[in-house]
Amino acid sequence: MSTTICQVMGFIVSSLGVGGCIVSTVMDMWSTQDLYDNPVTAVFQYQGLWRSCVRQSSGFTECRPYFTILGLPAMFQAVRALMIVGIVLGILGLLVCIFALKCIRIGNMEDTAKANMTLTSGIMFIIAGLCAITGVSVFANMLVTNFWMSTANMYQGMQNVQNRYTFGSALFVGWVAGGLALVGGILMCLACRGLMPEESRYKAVSYNASGRNISYRTGPYKVGSGYEPETKTRKGAGYEEPTRSEDGRRSYPSKYDYV
């Protein structure tokens, strides 16, 4: 029962994690404009992985996608790739996990096959969670670096200083989603141990005769123990050796010949 609960909980938690990764990837608020020095502004800017948006004080919002790929920073493209890989692995893991659930029977699928599928889906969820956490952390590191560079330029009195950007809500959604996918993958790997059938303690061992087959020929034989006395021919009084006839036959004297 505990194995089934662990497997179902892993499936639910991993599903939430994969769904959170998808939501985080499509969100536009990966970085938002810092309003610390200018709380009252007519324009509010925020950016995502696929487009940048501007929201005016009147409520009108205009978004513009990134039309170029080569003009984007390499780290930005790496974050895109990590999030996409995490989503793909998470979806594949969900498909495998559905067929691996112990409460679902498909044909004559054995417990060993379900255990292997559960382990496979768990590894996929763990990798998907790590990809999401890594991608969000790389983007957050980029924001921190640009933030302090913009702050240093502002204190130096440089003109035409660009707006500073801080963490958006999509980053926190990505961190939580990656952690859920990671925890769900660990639960699936733990459930795999309970699905494996127990091996028997005693294993049958077959022995094969080495060498060529030896054929034995049976026949009358006598086995001696080695303690029998040697048979000796005793000749005493009244003993006569048999005589041979002309045809070679032996003739023994009868008892009447001794009278």
Disulfide bonds with the S-S distance in Angstrom:
Cys53-Cys63 2.08
